[in-house]
Each structure stands twice: as structure tokens, then as C-alpha cells.
Amino acid sequence: MARYKNTTNIETGITERIEITGDELTELETREATWDSKANKLKEIKFNRLQKLQETDWYSYSDVTMPDNIKIWRQQLRDLPQTYTTEAEYDELLKIDDDKTSKTYGQLTHTVWSKP
């Protein structure tokens, strides 16, 4: 199946849809294949972790006593890159509830993301 790109002639301003070359197709397929790589999954995990930590940062204010269960949970979040190291484990961490009838539809399902 052919893949296409849009190109605009600077002089005329006319945009054409043209078939990409073999080299461009190879580069595109390589980028698409690496997009779902372990490194990108780890970046997504770290992004989710940061959000969860920021939601509970207020516990660390000097006039608030952080409960032990929150301390333990926050430490578990900080330990994620050392605790989960394989791509299969990353997939498990990034699994999203796809049951449209569920209250948690579209949310991460792994227990590590649930605040105690």
C-alpha cells in the first residue's frame, strides 16, 4: 500500500499529495516501530508517576503530617524504574481499563497507581 505526503511549492503556494520514496518509507517505518519502544514507555510511566506524586505533594508541607501509607505509596512510585524493568512490565503498568461500562474506563489499571 502506498504512503503519501503533502508538499507545497514555495514559489506557487500549490500543495500536492505525492507518494513518499522508498527511503522515506523506510525512515517512517523505523520511527513508527521505535515509537512504541521501551524507552518511550518508560517516559510515559515517569510522566504518570510525576502526576501522582504532585497530587500528594501537599502532604509534605511542614504543617501537615504525612500518613505512613502515603509515604510508602510515594516511595513505591519513586521506585518504579528499579522495580519494573522489562517491556512486559511496562505494558502491565500502562494498561488502561477498556471496559466502557466500568467506572474506571480509560484509567490506568495497575494497583501501583491507586492512592491508598
C-alpha distances in whole Angstrom, upper triangle without the diagonal:
4,7,10,14,17,20,23,26,29,31,30,28,25,22,19,15,14,10,11,13,12,15,14,11,14,16,14,13,17,18,16,17,21,21,22,24,28,29,27,29,32,32,31,34,36,36,36,40,41,41,43,45,46,46,49,50,53,55,56,58,61,63,61,61,57,58,57,54,52,53,52,49,48,49,46,44,45,44,41,39,42,42,38,37,34,30,31,34,32,30,33,34,31,31,31,33,30,33,33,37,38,40,38,35,32,35,35,36,38,42,42,41,44,47,50
4,7,10,14,16,20,22,25,27,26,25,22,19,15,12,10,7,8,10,10,13,12,9,12,15,13,13,16,17,16,18,21,21,23,25,29,29,27,29,32,32,31,35,37,36,37,40,41,40,43,45,45,46,49,50,53,55,55,58,61,63,61,61,58,58,58,55,53,54,53,49,49,49,47,44,45,45,41,40,43,43,39,37,35,31,32,35,33,31,34,35,32,32,32,34,32,35,35,39,40,41,39,36,33,36,36,38,39,43,43,42,45,47,51
4,7,11,13,17,20,23,25,24,22,20,16,14,10,9,6,6,9,10,12,10,8,11,12,10,11,14,15,13,16,19,18,20,23,26,27,25,27,30,29,29,32,34,32,34,37,38,37,40,42,42,43,46,47,50,52,52,54,58,59,57,58,55,55,55,52,50,51,50,47,46,47,44,41,42,42,39,37,40,41,37,36,33,30,31,34,31,29,33,33,30,30,30,33,30,33,33,37,38,39,37,34,31,33,34,36,37,41,41,39,42,45,48
4,7,10,13,16,19,22,20,19,16,13,10,6,5,4,5,9,11,13,10,9,13,13,11,13,16,16,15,18,20,20,22,25,28,28,26,28,31,30,29,33,34,33,34,38,38,38,40,43,42,43,47,47,50,52,52,54,58,59,58,58,55,56,56,53,51,52,51,48,47,48,46,43,43,44,40,39,42,43,39,37,35,32,33,36,33,31,35,35,32,32,32,34,32,35,35,38,39,41,38,35,32,35,35,37,39,43,42,40,43,46,49
4,6,10,13,16,19,18,16,14,10,8,6,6,6,6,10,13,13,10,10,14,13,11,14,17,16,15,19,20,19,22,25,28,28,25,28,31,29,29,32,33,32,33,37,37,36,39,41,41,42,45,46,48,51,51,52,56,58,56,57,54,55,55,53,50,51,50,47,46,47,45,42,42,43,40,38,41,42,39,37,36,32,34,36,33,32,35,35,32,33,32,35,33,36,35,39,40,41,38,35,32,34,35,38,39,42,42,40,43,45,49
4,7,10,13,16,14,12,10,6,6,4,6,9,9,13,16,16,13,14,17,16,14,17,20,18,18,22,23,22,25,27,31,30,27,30,33,31,30,34,35,33,35,38,38,37,40,42,41,43,46,46,49,51,51,53,56,58,56,58,55,56,56,54,51,52,52,49,47,48,47,43,44,45,42,40,44,45,41,40,38,35,37,39,35,34,38,37,34,35,34,36,35,38,37,40,41,42,40,37,34,36,36,39,41,44,44,41,44,46,50
4,7,9,12,12,10,8,5,5,6,7,10,10,13,16,16,13,15,19,17,16,19,21,20,21,24,25,24,27,29,33,32,29,32,34,32,32,36,37,35,37,40,39,39,42,44,43,44,48,48,50,53,53,54,58,59,58,59,57,58,58,56,53,54,54,51,49,50,49,45,45,47,44,42,45,46,43,42,40,37,39,41,38,37,40,40,36,38,37,40,38,41,40,44,44,45,43,40,37,39,39,42,44,47,46,44,47,49,53
4,6,9,8,6,6,4,6,9,10,14,14,16,20,20,17,19,22,21,20,23,25,23,24,27,28,27,30,32,36,34,32,35,37,34,34,38,39,36,39,42,41,40,44,45,44,46,49,49,51,54,54,55,58,60,59,60,58,60,60,58,55,56,56,53,51,52,51,47,47,49,46,44,48,49,46,45,43,40,42,44,41,40,43,42,39,40,40,42,40,43,42,46,46,47,45,42,39,41,41,45,46,49,48,46,49,51,54
4,6,6,5,5,6,8,11,12,15,16,18,21,21,19,21,24,23,22,26,27,26,27,30,31,30,34,35,39,37,35,38,40,37,38,42,42,40,42,45,44,44,47,49,47,49,52,52,54,57,57,58,61,63,62,64,61,63,63,61,58,59,59,56,54,55,54,50,50,52,49,47,51,52,49,48,46,43,46,47,44,43,47,46,42,44,43,46,44,47,46,50,50,51,48,46,42,44,45,48,50,53,52,49,52,54,58
4,6,5,8,9,12,15,16,19,19,20,24,23,21,24,26,24,24,28,29,27,28,32,32,31,35,36,39,37,35,38,40,37,38,42,41,39,42,45,43,43,47,48,46,48,52,51,53,56,56,57,60,62,61,63,60,62,63,61,58,58,59,56,53,55,54,50,50,51,49,47,51,52,50,48,47,44,47,48,45,44,47,46,43,45,44,47,45,48,47,51,51,51,49,46,43,45,46,49,50,53,52,50,53,54,58
4,6,8,11,13,17,18,21,21,23,26,26,24,27,29,28,27,31,32,31,32,35,36,35,38,40,43,41,39,42,44,41,42,45,45,43,46,48,47,47,50,52,50,52,55,54,57,60,59,60,63,65,64,66,64,66,66,65,61,62,62,59,57,58,58,54,54,55,53,51,54,56,53,52,51,48,50,52,48,48,51,50,47,48,48,50,49,52,50,54,55,55,53,50,47,48,49,53,54,57,56,53,56,58,61
4,5,9,11,15,16,20,21,23,27,27,24,27,30,28,28,31,33,31,32,36,36,35,38,40,44,42,40,43,45,42,42,46,46,44,46,49,48,47,51,52,51,52,55,55,57,60,60,61,64,66,65,67,65,66,67,65,62,63,63,60,58,59,58,55,55,56,54,52,55,57,54,52,51,48,51,52,49,48,51,50,47,48,47,49,48,51,49,53,53,54,52,49,46,48,49,52,54,57,56,53,56,58,61
4,6,10,13,15,19,20,22,26,26,23,25,28,27,25,29,31,29,30,33,34,32,36,38,41,39,37,40,42,39,39,43,43,40,42,46,44,44,47,49,47,48,52,52,54,57,57,57,61,62,61,63,61,63,64,62,58,59,60,56,54,56,55,51,51,53,50,49,52,54,51,50,49,45,48,49,46,45,48,47,44,45,44,46,44,47,46,49,50,50,48,45,42,44,45,49,50,53,52,50,53,54,58
4,7,10,12,16,18,20,24,24,22,23,27,26,24,27,30,28,29,32,33,32,35,37,40,39,37,39,42,39,39,43,43,41,43,46,45,44,48,49,48,49,53,53,55,58,58,59,62,64,62,64,62,63,64,62,59,60,60,57,55,56,55,52,52,53,50,49,52,54,51,49,48,45,47,48,45,44,47,46,43,44,43,45,43,46,44,48,49,49,47,44,41,44,45,48,50,53,52,50,52,54,58
4,7,10,13,15,17,21,22,19,20,23,22,21,24,26,25,25,28,30,28,31,34,37,36,33,36,38,36,36,39,40,38,40,43,42,41,45,47,45,46,50,50,52,55,55,56,60,61,60,62,59,60,61,59,56,57,57,54,52,53,52,48,49,50,47,46,49,50,47,46,45,41,43,45,41,40,43,43,39,40,39,41,40,42,41,45,45,46,44,41,38,40,42,45,46,50,49,46,49,51,55
4,6,10,12,15,18,19,17,18,21,21,19,22,25,24,24,27,29,28,30,33,36,36,33,35,38,36,36,40,40,38,40,43,43,42,46,48,47,48,51,51,54,56,57,58,61,63,62,63,60,61,62,59,57,58,57,54,52,54,52,49,49,50,47,46,49,50,47,45,44,40,42,44,41,40,43,43,39,40,39,41,39,42,41,44,45,46,44,41,38,41,42,44,46,50,49,47,50,52,55
4,7,9,13,16,17,15,15,19,19,17,19,22,21,21,24,26,25,28,30,34,33,31,33,36,34,34,37,38,36,38,41,41,41,44,46,45,46,50,50,52,55,55,57,60,62,60,61,59,60,60,57,55,56,55,52,50,52,50,47,47,48,45,43,47,48,44,43,41,37,39,41,38,37,40,40,36,37,36,38,36,39,38,42,43,44,42,39,36,38,39,42,43,47,47,44,47,50,53
4,6,9,13,14,12,12,16,16,15,17,20,20,20,23,25,24,27,29,33,33,30,33,36,34,34,38,39,37,39,42,42,42,45,47,46,47,51,51,54,56,56,58,62,63,62,63,60,61,61,58,56,56,56,53,51,52,50,47,48,48,45,43,46,47,44,42,40,37,39,41,38,36,40,40,37,37,37,39,37,40,40,43,44,45,43,40,37,39,40,43,44,48,47,45,48,51,54
4,7,9,12,10,10,13,14,13,15,18,18,18,20,23,23,25,27,31,31,29,31,34,33,33,36,38,36,38,41,41,41,44,46,46,47,50,51,54,56,56,58,61,63,61,62,59,60,60,57,55,55,55,51,50,51,49,46,46,47,43,42,45,45,42,40,38,34,36,39,36,34,38,38,35,36,36,38,36,39,39,42,43,45,42,39,36,39,39,41,42,46,46,44,47,50,53
4,7,8,6,6,10,11,10,12,14,15,15,18,20,20,23,24,28,28,26,29,31,30,30,34,35,34,36,39,39,39,42,44,44,45,48,49,52,54,54,56,59,61,59,60,57,58,57,55,53,53,52,49,48,48,46,43,44,44,41,39,42,43,39,37,35,32,34,36,34,32,36,36,33,34,34,37,35,38,38,42,43,44,41,38,35,37,37,40,41,44,44,42,45,48,51
4,5,5,6,9,10,10,12,14,15,16,18,20,21,24,25,28,28,27,30,32,31,32,35,36,36,38,40,41,41,44,46,46,47,50,50,54,55,55,57,61,63,61,62,59,59,59,56,54,54,53,51,49,50,48,45,45,45,42,39,42,43,40,38,35,32,34,37,35,33,37,38,35,36,37,39,37,41,41,45,45,47,44,41,38,40,39,41,42,46,45,44,47,50,53
4,5,5,6,9,10,10,12,14,15,16,18,20,22,23,27,27,26,29,31,31,31,34,36,35,37,40,40,41,44,45,46,47,50,50,54,55,55,57,61,63,61,61,58,59,58,56,53,54,52,50,48,48,46,44,44,43,40,38,40,41,38,36,33,30,32,35,33,32,36,36,34,35,36,38,37,40,41,45,45,46,44,41,38,39,38,41,41,45,44,43,46,49,52
4,5,5,6,9,10,11,12,14,15,17,18,21,22,25,25,24,27,29,29,30,33,34,33,36,38,38,39,42,43,44,46,48,48,52,53,53,55,58,61,59,59,56,57,56,54,52,52,51,48,46,46,45,42,42,41,39,36,38,40,36,34,32,29,31,34,32,31,35,35,33,34,35,38,37,41,41,45,45,46,43,41,37,39,38,40,40,44,43,42,45,48,51
4,5,5,6,9,10,11,12,14,15,16,19,20,24,23,22,25,28,27,27,31,32,31,33,36,36,37,39,41,41,43,46,46,49,51,51,53,56,58,56,57,54,55,54,52,50,50,49,46,44,45,43,40,40,40,37,35,37,39,35,33,31,28,30,33,30,29,33,34,31,32,33,36,35,38,39,42,42,43,41,38,35,36,35,38,38,42,41,40,43,45,49
4,5,5,6,8,10,10,12,14,15,18,19,23,23,22,24,27,26,27,30,31,31,32,35,36,36,39,41,41,42,45,46,49,50,50,53,56,58,56,57,53,54,53,51,49,49,48,45,44,44,42,39,39,39,36,34,36,37,34,32,29,26,28,31,29,27,31,32,29,30,31,34,32,36,36,40,40,41,39,36,33,34,34,36,36,40,39,38,42,44,47
4,5,5,6,9,10,10,12,14,17,17,21,21,20,23,25,25,26,29,30,30,32,34,35,36,38,40,40,42,45,45,48,50,50,52,55,57,55,56,52,53,52,50,48,48,46,44,43,42,40,38,38,37,34,32,34,35,32,29,27,24,27,29,27,26,30,31,28,30,31,34,33,36,37,41,41,42,39,36,33,34,33,35,36,39,38,38,41,44,47
4,6,5,6,9,10,11,12,15,16,19,19,18,21,23,22,23,26,27,27,29,32,32,33,36,37,38,39,42,42,45,47,47,49,52,54,53,53,50,51,50,48,45,45,44,42,40,40,38,36,35,35,32,30,32,34,31,28,26,23,26,28,26,25,29,29,27,29,30,33,32,36,36,40,40,41,38,35,32,33,32,34,34,38,37,36,39,42,45
4,5,5,6,9,10,11,13,15,18,18,17,19,22,21,22,25,26,26,28,30,31,31,34,36,36,38,40,41,44,45,45,48,51,53,51,52,48,49,49,46,44,44,43,40,39,39,37,34,35,35,31,29,32,33,30,28,26,22,25,27,24,24,27,28,25,26,27,30,29,33,33,37,37,38,35,32,29,30,29,32,32,36,35,34,37,40,43
4,5,5,6,9,10,12,13,17,17,16,18,21,21,21,24,26,26,27,30,31,32,34,36,36,38,40,41,44,46,46,48,51,53,51,51,48,49,48,45,43,44,42,39,38,38,36,34,34,34,30,28,31,32,28,26,23,20,22,25,23,21,25,26,23,24,26,29,27,31,32,36,35,37,34,31,28,29,28,30,31,34,34,33,36,39,42
4,5,5,6,9,11,11,15,15,14,17,19,19,20,23,24,24,26,28,29,30,33,34,35,37,39,39,43,44,44,46,50,52,50,50,46,47,46,44,42,42,40,38,37,36,34,32,32,31,28,26,28,29,26,23,21,18,21,23,21,21,24,25,23,24,26,29,28,32,33,37,36,37,34,32,29,29,28,30,30,33,32,32,35,38,41
4,5,5,6,9,10,14,13,12,15,17,16,17,20,21,21,23,26,26,27,30,31,32,34,36,36,40,41,41,43,47,49,47,47,44,45,44,42,39,39,38,36,34,34,32,30,30,30,26,24,27,28,25,23,21,18,21,23,20,19,23,23,21,23,24,27,27,30,31,35,34,35,32,30,26,27,26,28,28,32,30,29,33,35,39
4,6,5,7,9,13,14,12,14,17,16,16,19,21,21,22,25,26,27,29,31,31,33,35,36,39,41,41,43,47,49,46,47,43,44,43,41,38,39,38,35,34,34,32,29,29,29,26,24,27,28,24,22,20,17,19,21,18,17,21,22,19,20,21,24,23,27,28,32,31,32,29,27,23,25,24,26,26,30,29,28,31,34,37
4,6,6,7,11,12,11,13,16,16,17,19,21,21,23,25,26,27,29,31,32,33,36,36,40,41,41,44,47,49,47,46,43,43,42,40,38,38,37,34,33,33,31,28,29,28,25,23,25,26,22,20,18,14,16,19,17,16,20,20,18,19,21,24,24,27,29,32,32,33,30,27,24,25,23,25,25,29,28,27,31,34,37
4,5,5,8,9,8,11,13,13,14,17,18,19,20,22,24,25,27,28,29,31,33,34,37,38,38,41,44,46,44,44,40,41,40,38,36,36,34,32,30,30,28,26,26,25,22,20,22,23,20,18,16,13,16,18,15,15,19,19,17,19,21,24,24,28,30,33,32,33,29,27,24,24,23,25,24,28,26,26,29,32,35
4,5,9,9,7,9,12,11,12,14,16,16,18,20,21,22,24,26,27,28,31,31,35,36,36,38,42,44,42,42,38,39,38,36,34,34,33,30,29,29,27,24,24,24,21,19,22,23,20,18,16,13,16,17,14,14,18,17,15,17,18,22,22,26,27,30,29,30,26,24,21,21,20,22,22,26,24,23,27,29,33
4,7,8,6,7,10,11,11,13,15,16,16,19,20,21,23,25,26,27,30,30,34,35,35,38,41,43,41,40,37,37,36,34,32,32,31,28,27,27,25,22,23,22,19,17,20,20,17,15,13,10,12,14,11,10,14,14,12,14,16,19,19,23,24,28,27,27,24,22,19,19,17,19,19,23,22,21,25,27,30
4,5,5,6,9,10,11,13,14,16,17,18,20,22,23,25,26,28,30,30,34,35,34,37,40,43,40,40,36,37,35,33,31,31,30,27,26,26,23,21,21,21,17,15,18,18,15,13,11,8,11,13,10,11,14,14,13,15,18,21,22,26,27,30,29,30,26,25,22,21,19,21,20,23,22,22,25,28,31
4,6,5,6,9,10,10,12,14,15,16,18,20,21,22,24,26,27,28,32,32,32,35,38,40,38,37,34,34,32,30,28,28,26,24,23,23,20,18,18,17,14,12,14,15,11,9,8,6,9,10,8,9,12,12,12,14,17,21,22,26,28,31,29,29,25,25,22,21,18,19,18,21,19,19,23,25,28
4,5,5,6,9,10,11,12,14,15,16,19,20,21,22,25,26,26,30,31,30,33,36,38,36,36,33,33,32,30,28,27,26,24,22,22,20,18,17,17,14,11,14,15,13,11,11,9,13,13,10,12,15,14,13,16,19,23,24,28,29,32,30,30,27,26,22,21,19,21,19,22,20,20,23,25,28
4,5,5,6,9,10,11,13,14,15,17,19,20,21,23,25,25,29,30,30,33,36,38,36,36,32,33,32,30,28,28,26,24,22,22,21,18,18,18,15,13,16,17,14,13,13,10,13,13,10,11,14,13,11,15,16,20,21,25,26,30,28,28,24,23,20,19,17,19,18,21,19,19,22,24,28
4,5,5,6,9,10,11,12,14,16,17,18,20,21,23,24,28,28,29,31,35,37,34,34,30,31,30,27,25,25,24,21,20,20,18,15,16,16,12,11,14,15,12,11,10,8,10,10,6,8,11,9,8,11,13,17,19,22,24,27,25,25,21,20,17,16,13,16,15,18,16,15,19,21,24
4,5,5,6,9,10,10,12,14,15,16,18,20,21,22,26,26,26,29,32,34,32,31,28,28,27,25,23,23,21,19,18,17,15,13,13,13,9,8,11,12,10,9,10,9,11,10,7,10,12,10,9,13,16,19,21,25,26,29,27,26,23,22,19,17,15,17,15,17,15,15,19,20,23
4,5,5,6,9,10,10,13,14,15,16,19,20,21,24,25,25,28,31,33,31,31,28,28,28,26,23,23,22,20,18,18,17,14,13,14,12,10,14,15,13,13,14,12,15,14,10,12,15,12,11,15,16,20,22,25,27,29,27,26,23,22,19,17,15,18,17,19,16,15,19,21,24
4,5,5,6,9,10,11,13,14,15,17,19,20,23,24,25,27,31,32,30,30,27,27,27,25,22,23,22,19,17,18,17,13,14,15,12,11,15,16,13,14,14,12,14,13,9,11,13,10,8,12,13,16,18,22,23,26,23,23,19,19,15,14,12,15,14,17,15,13,17,18,22
4,5,5,6,9,10,11,12,14,16,17,18,22,22,22,25,29,30,28,28,24,24,24,21,19,19,18,15,14,15,13,10,11,11,8,9,12,12,10,11,12,11,13,11,8,10,11,7,7,11,12,16,18,22,23,25,23,22,18,19,16,13,10,13,11,14,11,10,14,16,19
4,5,5,6,9,10,10,12,14,16,16,20,20,20,23,26,28,26,26,22,23,23,21,18,18,18,15,13,13,12,9,9,10,8,8,12,13,12,13,15,14,16,14,11,13,14,11,11,14,16,19,22,25,26,28,26,24,21,21,18,16,13,16,14,16,13,12,15,16,19
4,5,5,6,9,10,11,13,15,15,19,20,20,23,26,28,26,26,23,24,24,22,19,19,19,16,14,16,15,11,12,14,12,12,16,16,15,16,18,16,18,16,13,15,16,12,11,15,15,18,21,24,25,27,24,23,19,20,16,14,13,16,15,17,14,12,15,16,20
4,5,5,6,9,10,11,13,14,18,19,19,22,25,27,24,24,21,22,22,19,17,18,17,14,13,14,13,9,11,13,11,12,16,16,14,16,17,16,17,15,12,13,14,10,9,12,12,15,18,21,22,24,21,19,16,17,14,11,9,12,12,13,11,8,12,13,16
4,5,5,6,9,10,11,12,16,16,17,20,23,24,22,22,18,19,19,17,14,14,14,11,9,11,10,6,7,10,8,10,13,13,13,15,17,17,18,15,13,15,14,11,11,14,15,18,21,23,24,26,23,21,18,19,17,14,11,14,12,13,10,8,11,12,15
4,5,5,6,9,10,10,14,15,15,17,21,23,21,21,18,19,19,18,15,15,16,13,10,12,12,9,9,12,11,12,15,16,16,18,20,20,21,18,16,18,18,14,14,17,18,20,23,26,27,28,25,23,20,21,19,16,14,17,16,16,13,11,14,13,17
4,5,5,6,9,10,13,14,15,17,21,22,20,21,18,19,20,18,15,16,17,13,11,14,14,10,12,15,14,15,18,19,18,20,22,21,22,20,17,19,18,15,14,17,16,18,21,23,24,25,23,20,17,19,16,13,13,16,15,15,13,10,12,12,16
4,5,5,7,9,12,12,14,16,20,21,18,18,15,16,16,14,11,13,13,10,8,11,11,8,10,13,12,15,17,17,17,20,22,21,22,19,17,18,17,14,14,16,16,18,21,23,24,25,21,19,16,18,16,13,12,14,13,13,10,7,9,8,12
4,5,5,6,10,10,11,13,17,18,16,16,13,14,15,14,10,10,12,9,6,10,10,8,8,12,12,15,17,17,18,20,23,23,24,20,18,21,20,16,17,19,19,21,25,27,27,28,25,23,20,22,20,17,15,17,16,15,12,10,11,10,13
4,5,5,8,10,10,12,16,17,15,16,14,16,17,16,12,13,15,13,10,13,14,11,12,16,16,18,20,20,21,23,26,25,26,23,21,23,22,19,19,21,21,23,26,28,28,29,26,23,21,22,20,18,17,19,19,18,15,13,14,12,15
4,6,7,9,11,13,17,17,15,16,13,15,16,15,11,13,15,12,10,14,15,12,14,17,17,19,22,22,22,25,27,26,27,24,22,23,22,19,19,21,20,21,24,26,26,26,23,20,18,20,19,16,16,18,18,17,14,12,12,10,13
4,5,6,8,10,14,14,11,12,9,11,13,12,8,10,12,10,8,12,13,12,13,16,17,20,21,21,22,25,27,28,28,25,23,25,23,20,21,22,22,23,27,28,28,29,25,22,20,23,22,18,18,19,18,17,14,12,12,9,11
4,5,6,8,11,13,11,12,10,12,14,14,10,11,14,12,9,12,15,13,13,17,18,20,22,22,23,26,28,29,30,26,25,27,26,22,23,25,25,26,29,31,31,32,29,26,24,26,24,21,20,22,21,20,17,15,15,13,15
4,5,6,9,10,8,10,9,12,15,15,11,12,16,15,12,15,18,16,16,20,21,24,25,25,27,29,32,32,33,30,28,30,29,25,26,28,27,28,31,33,33,33,30,27,25,27,26,23,23,24,24,22,20,18,17,14,16
4,6,8,9,6,7,5,8,11,12,8,9,13,12,11,13,16,15,16,19,20,23,24,24,26,29,31,32,33,29,28,30,28,25,26,28,27,28,32,33,33,33,30,27,25,28,27,24,23,24,23,21,18,17,16,13,14
4,6,8,7,7,6,10,12,13,10,9,13,13,11,13,16,15,15,18,20,22,23,24,26,28,31,32,33,30,28,31,29,26,27,29,29,31,34,35,36,36,33,30,28,31,29,26,25,26,25,23,20,19,19,15,16
4,6,5,8,9,12,15,16,14,13,17,17,15,17,20,19,18,22,24,26,27,27,29,32,35,36,37,33,32,34,33,29,30,32,32,33,37,38,38,38,35,32,30,33,32,28,28,29,28,26,23,22,22,18,19
4,6,8,10,13,15,18,15,15,18,19,17,19,22,22,21,24,26,28,29,29,32,34,37,38,39,36,35,37,36,32,33,36,35,37,40,41,42,42,38,35,33,36,35,32,31,32,31,29,26,25,25,21,21
4,7,10,13,16,18,16,16,19,20,19,21,24,23,23,26,28,31,31,32,34,36,40,40,41,37,36,38,37,33,35,37,36,37,40,41,41,41,38,35,33,36,35,32,32,33,32,29,27,26,25,21,21
4,6,9,12,14,12,13,16,17,16,18,21,20,21,24,26,28,29,29,31,34,37,38,38,34,33,35,34,30,32,33,33,34,37,38,38,38,34,31,30,33,32,29,28,29,28,26,24,23,21,18,17
4,6,9,12,10,10,14,15,14,16,19,19,20,22,24,27,27,27,29,32,35,37,37,33,32,35,32,29,31,33,33,33,37,37,38,38,34,31,30,33,32,29,28,29,27,24,22,22,20,17,16
4,6,8,7,7,10,11,11,12,15,16,16,18,21,24,24,23,26,29,32,33,33,29,29,31,29,25,27,29,29,30,34,34,35,35,31,28,27,30,29,26,25,25,23,21,18,18,17,13,13
4,6,5,6,9,10,11,13,14,16,17,19,20,24,24,23,25,28,31,32,32,28,28,30,28,25,27,28,28,29,32,33,34,33,30,27,25,29,29,25,24,24,22,19,17,17,15,12,10
4,5,5,6,9,10,11,12,14,15,16,19,22,21,20,23,26,29,31,30,26,27,29,26,23,26,27,28,29,32,33,34,34,30,28,26,29,29,25,24,23,21,18,16,17,15,12,10
4,5,5,6,9,10,11,12,14,15,17,20,20,18,21,24,27,28,27,24,24,26,23,20,23,24,24,25,29,29,31,30,27,24,22,26,26,22,20,20,17,14,13,13,12,9,7
4,5,5,6,8,10,10,12,14,15,19,19,18,20,23,26,27,27,23,23,25,22,19,21,23,23,24,28,29,30,30,26,24,21,25,24,20,19,19,17,14,12,12,11,7,7
4,6,5,6,9,10,11,12,15,18,18,17,19,23,26,27,27,23,23,25,23,20,23,24,25,26,30,31,33,33,29,27,24,27,27,23,21,21,19,16,13,14,13,11,10
4,6,5,6,9,10,10,13,16,15,14,17,20,23,25,24,21,21,23,21,18,21,23,24,25,29,30,32,32,28,26,24,26,26,22,20,19,16,13,11,13,12,10,9
4,5,5,6,9,10,11,14,15,13,15,19,21,22,22,18,18,20,18,15,18,19,20,21,25,26,28,28,25,23,20,23,22,18,16,16,13,10,8,9,9,7,7
4,5,5,6,9,10,13,14,13,15,18,21,22,23,19,18,21,19,16,18,20,21,23,26,28,29,30,26,24,21,24,23,19,17,17,15,13,10,10,11,9,10
4,5,5,6,9,12,11,11,14,17,20,22,22,18,18,21,19,16,19,21,23,25,28,30,32,32,29,27,24,26,25,21,19,19,16,14,11,12,13,12,13
4,5,5,6,10,10,8,11,14,17,19,19,15,15,18,16,13,16,18,20,22,25,27,29,30,26,25,22,24,23,19,16,16,13,11,7,10,11,11,12
4,5,5,9,10,9,11,14,16,17,18,14,13,16,15,11,14,16,18,20,23,25,27,28,25,23,20,22,20,17,14,15,12,11,7,8,10,10,12
4,6,8,9,9,11,13,17,18,19,16,15,18,17,14,16,19,21,23,27,29,31,32,28,27,24,25,23,20,17,18,15,15,11,12,14,14,15
4,6,5,6,8,11,14,16,17,14,13,17,16,13,16,19,21,23,27,29,31,33,29,28,25,26,24,21,18,18,15,14,11,13,15,15,16
4,5,5,6,8,11,13,14,10,10,13,12,9,12,15,17,20,23,26,28,30,26,26,22,23,21,18,15,15,12,12,9,11,14,15,16
4,6,6,6,10,11,13,10,9,13,13,11,13,16,19,22,25,28,30,32,29,28,25,26,23,20,17,18,15,16,12,14,17,18,20
4,6,6,10,13,14,11,12,15,15,13,16,19,22,25,28,30,33,34,31,31,27,28,26,23,20,20,16,17,14,16,19,20,21
4,6,10,12,13,9,10,14,13,11,15,17,20,22,25,28,31,32,29,28,25,26,24,21,18,17,14,14,11,14,17,18,19
4,6,9,9,6,7,10,9,9,12,14,17,20,23,25,28,30,27,27,23,24,22,19,16,15,12,13,11,13,16,18,20
4,7,8,7,7,11,11,11,13,16,19,22,24,27,30,32,29,30,26,26,24,22,18,18,15,17,15,17,20,22,24
4,5,5,6,9,10,11,12,14,18,21,23,26,29,31,28,29,26,25,23,22,18,18,15,18,16,18,21,24,25
4,5,5,6,9,10,10,12,16,19,20,24,26,29,27,27,24,23,21,20,16,17,15,18,17,18,21,24,26
4,5,5,6,9,10,11,14,17,18,21,24,26,24,26,22,22,20,19,15,15,13,16,16,17,20,23,25
4,5,5,6,9,10,14,16,18,21,24,26,24,24,21,21,19,17,14,13,10,13,12,14,17,20,21
4,5,5,6,9,12,15,17,20,23,25,23,23,20,19,17,15,12,12,10,13,12,13,16,19,21
4,5,5,6,10,13,14,17,20,23,20,21,18,17,15,14,11,11,10,13,13,14,17,20,22
4,5,5,9,11,14,16,19,21,19,20,16,16,15,13,9,8,7,10,11,12,14,18,19
4,6,9,12,14,17,20,21,19,19,15,15,14,11,7,8,6,9,8,8,12,15,17
4,6,10,12,15,17,20,17,18,14,13,11,9,6,8,8,11,11,10,13,16,19
4,7,9,12,15,17,15,15,12,11,9,8,6,6,7,11,12,11,13,17,19
4,6,9,11,14,11,12,9,8,6,5,4,6,8,12,13,11,13,16,19
4,6,8,10,8,9,6,5,5,6,6,6,10,12,14,13,13,17,19
4,6,9,8,11,9,6,6,8,10,10,13,16,18,16,17,21,23
4,5,5,9,8,6,8,10,12,11,15,17,20,18,18,21,23
4,6,8,9,6,8,11,14,14,17,19,22,20,19,22,24
4,7,9,7,11,13,15,15,18,20,22,21,20,22,24
4,5,5,9,10,12,11,15,16,19,17,16,19,20
4,6,9,9,12,11,15,15,18,16,14,16,18
4,6,5,8,8,12,12,15,12,11,14,16
4,6,9,9,13,15,17,14,14,17,19
4,7,9,12,15,16,13,14,17,20
4,6,9,11,12,10,10,13,16
4,6,9,9,7,9,12,15
4,6,9,8,8,12,14
4,6,6,8,11,13
4,5,5,9,10
4,6,8,9
4,6,9
4,6
4
